Amino acid sequence: MGSTSYQPFPTPHDPPLTAIVIGAGLGGCAAAIALHHHGHKVLCVLDKVHEFGRLGDSLGLGENAFKLLDKWGCEVDEIKRIGNQAPNMTIRRWKDGKELAVQPLMDMAGYIGHRGDYHDVFLKWVRRRGIPIRMGSEVVAYEDVDPQPIITLKNGEKLEADIIIAADGIKSLARPLVLGMRDDPVSSGYACFRAFFKPTPEQRKDPTINKYMQSDCVNFWIGPDTHLVQNTLRNGEEFNWIITHKDDGDVPESWFQPGDMDEVRRLVQTLDPDIRGIVEQTEKCLDWKICYREPLPTWVSPLSHRIALLGDSCHAHLPTSAQGASQAVESAGCLAVCLGLIDRKEDVRIATRAYERLRFPRTRASQTNGEDLRNRWHGVLKGVDEEREVDPEEVKIRNAWLYTFDAEEDAKTRWEDVRAVVEDELKAGRIRPLC
């Protein structure tokens, strides 16, 4: 365990509440760790894949997440050691790399690292607590019933628990169950080309392309309707770039769709030469169509109120928010606290309905913060003389307000008021939509 003095809370219930977490990504792992910390019994974490690879690219975790993980007995220095060590990030002009603003890296994303590396640490934290992670376990059906909802796995096995937490992403099977309908994605009008690779020794020596391979650094190039993020890890051994651009394509919503490097090279023809060279020499990339979904009116199943969405399955974020994983950690802490504050197992419905009510305004503000940043970056140099001086405040990242928040303390502080509202709605049989 992270700290020799760490002890999880004793369970407030006899016997403990039981939980099943669906999805062993960062949000699912955080949910399992938070529930364990608060004395609940996590029967298992399920994931449909048979093994995890080092998938994805850069991911940020902010202090709002680290504070909770530290409370839960996680050795957060394990994350900090493998994250980007640069003190600052620089926002630059697209065409020539001119500095527009410099900020502490903590103002945006906290610690930036490879998603796969961070995921390995989260999985280790779950296993240290003796929580089973069952791979190759795909959920194919839900039964939204009291006193314990039931899930059916692809192999026919049925499992049940006092609460089931669906942290299996935007395509979660629990979403249509909770919503009572399908909510198909619509194009946001944007897409990302993404690449993560190890530059060759020759590339690292080439002075025409290696400016950002010498040490850990984070830079952003912004221009009309487009921006590029660059992140270097392990002192230049690993290189990540992400280009967000206008796109009306209908490629399916997928993390694994191969990208067209010829199209990337066309997009970067006007880009600062100091970064353009390594982008043009990249062998392959992924094409991620950014889809939009309306905010959900509920995160909880309608009949038993014991199946709850968490993380991307209910509050997916844009890449510019740099808060998707951190907000999932916050939601995990809030839900675990709410379950610890109820008096009886019969009151799980009060906990889940309070959880969604407590979390919705916070996650919505975090989501719109990411939208605001993208719009400012894409608009500040549009239709004006690009040589004009840009006020740094126009392009700075405004995430610092997110980091002082403690999701667990917020839940405890507002619990009585929110619980009273929820109890009245449950008695009346009318749950007010979140939006």
C-alpha positions in Angstrom: 0.0 0.0 0.0 1.2 3.5 -0.6 1.6 4.5 3.0 2.5 2.2 5.9 0.1 4.2 8.0 -2.8 3.9 5.6 -6.0 2.2 6.8 -9.3 2.2 4.9 -12.3 3.4 6.8 -14.3 0.7 8.7 -17.5 -0.1 6.9 -20.5 1.9 8.1 -22.8 -1.1 7.2 -23.2 -4.6 8.5 -22.6 -6.4 6.3 -20.8 -4.0 3.9 -22.4 -2.8 0.8 -21.3 -4.8 -2.2 -20.3 -3.3 -5.6 -19.4 -4.4 -9.0 -17.4 -2.0 -11.3 -17.7 -2.4 -15.0 -14.7 -1.1 -16.9 -11.1 -1.3 -15.6 -9.9 2.0 -17.1 -8.8 4.9 -15.0 -12.3 5.8 -13.9 -13.2 2.2 -13.0 -10.0 1.7 -11.1 -10.6 5.0 -9.2 -14.1 3.8 -8.3 -12.8 0.5 -7.0 -10.1 2.2 -4.9 -12.5 4.9 -3.5 -15.2 2.3 -2.6 -12.6 0.2 -0.8 -11.2 3.2 1.1 -14.7 4.0 2.4 -15.3 0.5 3.7 -17.5 -1.0 0.9 -16.8 -4.4 -0.6 -15.8 -4.4 -4.3 -16.7 -7.9 -5.5 -14.8 -7.4 -8.8 -13.8 -5.0 -11.6 -14.8 -6.3 -15.0 -13.3 -5.5 -18.4 -14.2 -7.0 -21.8 -10.6 -7.0 -23.1 -8.4 -10.0 -22.4 -5.3 -7.9 -21.8 -4.3 -4.2 -21.7 -1.7 -2.8 -24.0 0.1 0.6 -23.7 -2.8 2.3 -25.5 -3.4 6.0 -26.2 -1.1 8.8 -25.7 -0.9 11.8 -23.3 -3.1 12.1 -20.3 -3.2 14.8 -17.6 -4.0 14.4 -13.9 -4.6 17.5 -11.8 -4.2 18.2 -8.1 -7.9 17.7 -7.6 -7.4 14.0 -8.4 -4.1 13.7 -6.6 -5.5 14.9 -3.3 -8.2 12.2 -3.4 -5.8 9.4 -4.5 -3.4 10.4 -1.7 -6.3 10.2 0.9 -7.1 6.7 -0.4 -3.6 5.4 0.3 -2.2 5.6 -3.2 1.4 6.4 -3.7 0.9 9.4 -6.0 4.6 9.9 -6.4 4.5 6.8 -8.6 2.5 8.9 -11.1 4.5 12.1 -10.6 7.8 10.3 -11.3 6.6 9.1 -14.7 4.9 12.3 -15.8 6.2 15.2 -17.7 8.8 17.1 -15.5 8.6 20.4 -17.3 7.8 23.3 -15.0 6.0 25.4 -17.7 4.0 25.1 -20.9 4.2 27.6 -23.7 1.3 28.7 -26.0 2.7 29.7 -29.5 1.5 31.2 -32.7 0.8 28.6 -35.4 2.8 30.0 -38.3 6.1 30.9 -36.6 6.1 29.6 -33.0 6.1 33.1 -31.4 5.4 32.9 -27.7 1.9 34.2 -26.8 1.8 33.0 -23.2 3.8 31.0 -20.7 2.1 29.3 -17.8 3.0 26.7 -15.1 2.2 23.3 -16.4 0.1 22.7 -13.2 -2.3 25.4 -14.5 -3.5 23.1 -17.2 -3.2 19.4 -16.7 -1.2 18.9 -13.6 1.1 16.0 -14.5 1.0 14.8 -18.1 2.1 11.3 -18.9 1.3 8.4 -21.1 -2.2 7.0 -20.5 -0.9 3.4 -20.6 1.8 4.1 -18.0 -0.7 5.8 -15.7 -3.2 3.0 -16.2 -0.6 0.4 -15.2 -0.1 2.2 -11.9 -3.9 2.5 -11.3 -4.3 -1.3 -12.0 -1.5 -2.0 -9.5 -3.2 0.1 -6.8 -6.5 -1.9 -7.3 -4.7 -5.3 -7.1 -2.8 -4.2 -4.0 -6.2 -3.9 -2.3 -7.1 -7.5 -3.1 -9.8 -6.4 -5.5 -10.2 -9.0 -8.4 -9.9 -7.6 -11.9 -11.6 -10.0 -14.3 -10.4 -9.6 -17.9 -12.4 -11.0 -20.9 -15.6 -10.4 -19.0 -18.1 -8.6 -21.3 -21.4 -7.5 -20.0 -24.2 -8.2 -22.4 -27.4 -7.6 -20.3 -28.6 -5.7 -17.2 -31.6 -6.4 -15.0 -32.5 -3.2 -13.2 -34.1 -4.9 -10.2 -34.2 -4.6 -6.4 -32.7 -5.4 -4.0 -29.7 -6.2 -6.2 -29.4 -5.5 -9.9 -28.1 -8.3 -12.1 -25.6 -8.4 -15.0 -25.2 -11.2 -17.5 -21.7 -11.8 -19.0 -21.1 -13.1 -22.5 -20.3 -16.5 -21.1 -23.8 -16.7 -19.5 -22.6 -16.0 -15.9 -24.8 -13.8 -13.8 -23.5 -11.5 -11.1 -25.3 -9.2 -8.7 -24.5 -6.6 -6.1 -26.0 -3.8 -4.0 -24.7 -1.3 -6.6 -23.3 -1.6 -10.1 -21.1 1.2 -11.4 -20.7 1.4 -15.2 -17.4 3.1 -15.8 -16.9 1.6 -19.3 -16.9 4.7 -21.4 -19.0 6.6 -23.9 -20.3 3.4 -25.5 -21.4 1.8 -22.2 -24.3 -0.6 -22.5 -25.6 1.0 -19.3 -26.2 4.3 -21.0 -29.3 3.3 -23.0 -30.6 1.5 -19.9 -30.2 4.6 -17.8 -31.6 7.0 -20.4 -34.3 4.7 -21.7 -33.2 5.3 -25.3 -30.1 5.3 -27.5 -28.2 8.6 -27.7 -26.2 8.4 -30.9 -23.2 10.7 -31.2 -23.3 13.6 -33.6 -20.2 15.2 -35.1 -18.7 18.1 -33.2 -17.2 19.4 -36.4 -13.7 18.6 -35.1 -11.3 15.8 -35.2 -7.8 15.0 -33.8 -4.9 13.4 -35.5 -2.8 11.9 -32.7 0.7 10.3 -32.7 2.9 8.9 -30.0 6.3 7.4 -30.9 10.0 7.2 -30.1 12.1 9.5 -32.4 15.0 7.7 -34.0 18.6 8.6 -32.9 19.0 10.3 -36.3 15.9 12.5 -35.7 17.1 13.4 -32.2 20.5 14.6 -33.7 18.9 16.5 -36.6 19.0 20.2 -35.7 16.3 21.0 -38.2 13.7 19.0 -36.3 14.9 18.3 -32.8 14.2 21.5 -31.0 11.6 19.9 -28.8 13.4 16.6 -28.2 16.0 17.7 -25.8 14.1 17.6 -22.5 10.6 17.3 -21.2 8.4 20.1 -22.6 4.8 21.0 -23.4 3.9 23.4 -26.2 0.7 24.5 -28.0 0.6 26.1 -31.4 -2.7 27.9 -32.0 -4.2 29.2 -35.2 -7.6 29.8 -36.9 -9.8 26.7 -36.4 -6.8 24.5 -35.4 -4.2 23.9 -32.7 -1.4 21.4 -32.1 -0.3 20.0 -28.7 3.2 18.7 -28.3 4.4 16.8 -25.3 7.9 15.2 -24.8 8.4 12.5 -22.2 11.5 10.8 -20.7 13.8 13.7 -21.8 12.9 13.4 -25.4 12.8 9.7 -25.7 9.1 9.7 -26.4 7.2 12.3 -28.5 3.5 13.1 -28.7 1.7 15.4 -31.0 -2.1 16.0 -31.3 -3.6 18.2 -34.0 -7.2 19.4 -33.5 -8.8 20.6 -36.7 -12.1 21.2 -38.4 -13.6 18.0 -39.8 -17.1 17.0 -41.0 -16.1 13.4 -41.7 -18.3 10.4 -40.7 -15.6 8.0 -39.6 -17.0 6.0 -36.7 -16.2 7.3 -33.1 -13.1 5.2 -32.5 -9.7 5.6 -30.7 -8.1 3.1 -33.2 -9.0 4.6 -36.6 -5.8 4.9 -38.7 -5.0 8.5 -39.8 -4.0 9.8 -43.2 -0.4 11.2 -42.8 -0.8 12.9 -46.3 -3.7 14.8 -44.9 -1.7 15.7 -41.8 1.2 17.0 -44.0 -1.3 19.2 -45.9 -2.7 20.6 -42.6 0.8 21.6 -41.3 2.1 23.3 -44.5 1.7 26.7 -42.7 2.9 25.5 -39.3 6.0 26.8 -37.5 9.0 24.9 -39.1 10.5 24.2 -35.7 7.8 21.6 -35.1 6.5 20.9 -38.6 9.5 18.8 -39.5 9.0 16.0 -36.9 5.3 16.0 -37.6 5.9 15.5 -41.3 8.4 12.7 -40.6 5.9 10.8 -38.3 5.2 7.4 -39.8 1.7 6.9 -38.7 -1.1 8.4 -36.6 -4.6 7.9 -35.4 -7.7 9.8 -36.6 -10.1 10.5 -33.7 -13.4 12.1 -34.7 -14.6 14.2 -31.7 -18.3 13.5 -31.3 -20.7 15.5 -29.2 -23.4 14.3 -26.9 -25.9 16.4 -25.0 -25.5 16.4 -21.2 -27.4 13.5 -19.7 -30.6 14.2 -17.8 -29.8 11.3 -15.5 -26.8 9.0 -14.6 -28.8 6.4 -12.6 -31.1 3.5 -13.7 -34.8 4.3 -13.4 -36.2 1.3 -11.5 -33.8 0.2 -8.8 -31.7 3.3 -8.9 -28.7 1.0 -8.2 -26.9 1.1 -11.6 -24.9 4.3 -11.8 -22.7 5.8 -14.6 -19.3 7.2 -13.8 -16.6 8.9 -15.8 -16.8 9.0 -19.6 -20.0 7.0 -19.6 -21.8 10.1 -18.2 -19.4 13.1 -18.4 -16.9 12.7 -21.3 -14.6 15.7 -21.8 -12.8 17.3 -24.7 -9.1 16.9 -24.9 -8.7 20.7 -24.2 -10.3 20.3 -20.8 -7.4 18.1 -19.6 -9.8 17.0 -16.9 -11.5 13.8 -18.1 -9.6 11.4 -15.8 -9.5 13.9 -12.9 -13.3 14.4 -13.0 -13.8 10.6 -13.0 -11.6 10.4 -9.8 -13.7 13.1 -8.2 -17.0 11.3 -9.1 -15.6 8.1 -7.6 -14.9 9.9 -4.3 -18.3 11.5 -4.3 -20.2 8.3 -4.9 -18.2 6.4 -2.3 -18.9 9.1 0.3 -22.6 9.1 -0.5 -22.8 5.3 -0.1 -21.1 5.7 3.3 -23.6 8.3 4.5 -26.8 6.3 4.1 -28.2 4.4 7.1 -29.5 1.2 5.4 -28.9 -0.8 2.3 -32.4 0.1 1.2 -31.2 3.7 0.9 -28.7 3.1 -2.0 -31.2 4.8 -4.2 -30.8 8.0 -2.1 -27.0 7.8 -2.4 -27.0 7.4 -6.2 -29.5 10.1 -6.8 -27.6 12.5 -4.4 -24.3 11.5 -6.3 -25.6 12.6 -9.7 -27.1 15.8 -8.2 -23.9 16.7 -6.5 -21.7 16.0 -9.4 -23.6 17.3 -12.5 -22.9 21.0 -12.1 -19.2 20.5 -11.4 -18.6 18.2 -14.4 -20.7 20.4 -16.7 -18.6 23.4 -15.7 -15.4 21.4 -16.3 -16.7 20.3 -19.7 -17.6 23.8 -20.9 -14.2 25.1 -19.7 -12.6 22.8 -22.3 -15.0 24.1 -25.0 -14.2 27.7 -24.1 -10.4 27.1 -24.4 -10.8 25.5 -27.8 -13.0 28.3 -29.0 -10.6 31.0 -27.7 -7.5 29.3 -29.3 -9.3 28.8 -32.6 -10.7 32.3 -32.8 -8.1 34.6 -31.3 -6.1 34.9 -34.6 -9.0 34.6 -37.0 -9.9 37.4 -39.2 -7.3 39.8 -37.7 -3.8 40.9 -38.5 -1.8 38.0 -37.2 1.1 40.3 -36.4 -0.8 42.1 -33.7 0.2 41.6 -30.1 -2.1 39.1 -28.4 -2.9 39.7 -24.7 -1.6 36.5 -23.0 -4.8 36.4 -20.9 -6.8 35.8 -24.1 -5.1 32.5 -24.7 -4.1 31.3 -21.2 -5.6 28.1 -19.9 -8.1 28.7 -17.0 -8.1 25.4 -15.1 -6.6 26.6 -11.8 -10.0 27.0 -10.2 -10.6 23.3 -10.6 -7.7 22.2 -8.5 -8.7 23.6 -5.1 -11.9 21.5 -5.0 -12.3 18.4 -2.7 -15.1 16.3 -4.1 -15.4 14.3 -0.9 -15.7 17.3 1.4 -18.2 18.9 -1.0 -20.4 15.8 -0.8 -20.2 15.7 3.0 -21.0 19.5 3.3 -24.0 19.4 1.0 -25.3 15.9 1.9 -28.1 16.8 4.2 -29.6 19.4 1.8 -29.3 17.2 -1.3 -30.5 14.1 0.5 -33.7 15.9 1.6 -34.5 16.9 -2.0 -33.8 13.4 -3.3 -36.0 11.8 -0.6 -38.9 14.1 -1.5 -38.5 13.2 -5.2 -38.4 9.5 -4.5 -41.5 9.6 -2.3 -43.3 11.6 -5.0 -42.1 9.2 -7.7 -40.8 12.0 -9.8 -37.0 12.5 -10.2 -36.2 15.9 -11.6 -33.9 15.7 -14.6 -30.3 17.0 -14.2 -30.8 19.2 -17.3 
